[in-house]
Amino acid sequence: MPSIFSKIISGEIPCHKVAESADFLAFLDVRPRAEGHTLVIPKAEVDYIFNLAPSTYTALWDFARKVAAGVEAVVPCERIGIAVIGLEVPHTHIHLIPINKVGDINFERPPVVVEEERQVALAEKIAAAVKI
């Protein structure tokens, strides 16, 4: 059964895309920890990040670095926090979260509410700022 991320990749489920290449996709999280919280995924459905082929693993992080620069250019923050938890969805993904303090990346607190219009605007601005 395909993961929710595979369904996003195939277009079955919509997303607020901020960057895409032949092998990777980045989109805004629907349950963000902060405005601009972005997920970066490989298009190949691999559950555990350390099971990626070495070249894919390296390329994923390079893609994530470029996306993070775009997020940071748009969302005021101290820096972009990174989390790879891997338990929520059985498809490798990197969380890029604008943070100002360590507690901003706490997944045990409720997600922030970002209105749909704001998500659309953020996705467009971040996409324009990402240099792939």
Rosetta blueprint (number, residue, H / E / L):
1 M L
2 P L
3 S L
4 I H
5 F H
6 S H
7 K H
8 I H
9 I H
10 S H
11 G L
12 E L
13 I L
14 P L
15 C L
16 H L
17 K E
18 V E
19 A E
20 E E
21 S L
22 A L
23 D L
24 F E
25 L E
26 A E
27 F E
28 L E
29 D L
30 V L
31 R L
32 P L
33 R L
34 A L
35 E L
36 G L
37 H L
38 T E
39 L E
40 V E
41 I E
42 P E
43 K L
44 A L
45 E L
46 V L
47 D L
48 Y L
49 I H
50 F H
51 N H
52 L L
53 A L
54 P H
55 S H
56 T H
57 Y H
58 T H
59 A H
60 L H
61 W H
62 D H
63 F H
64 A H
65 R H
66 K H
67 V H
68 A H
69 A H
70 G H
71 V H
72 E H
73 A H
74 V H
75 V L
76 P L
77 C L
78 E L
79 R E
80 I E
81 G E
82 I E
83 A E
84 V L
85 I L
86 G L
87 L L
88 E L
89 V L
90 P L
91 H L
92 T L
93 H L
94 I E
95 H E
96 L E
97 I E
98 P E
99 I E
100 N L
101 K L
102 V H
103 G H
104 D H
105 I H
106 N L
107 F L
108 E L
109 R L
110 P L
111 P L
112 V L
113 V L
114 V L
115 E L
116 E H
117 E H
118 R H
119 Q H
120 V H
121 A H
122 L H
123 A H
124 E H
125 K H
126 I H
127 A H
128 A H
129 A H
130 V L
131 K L
132 I L
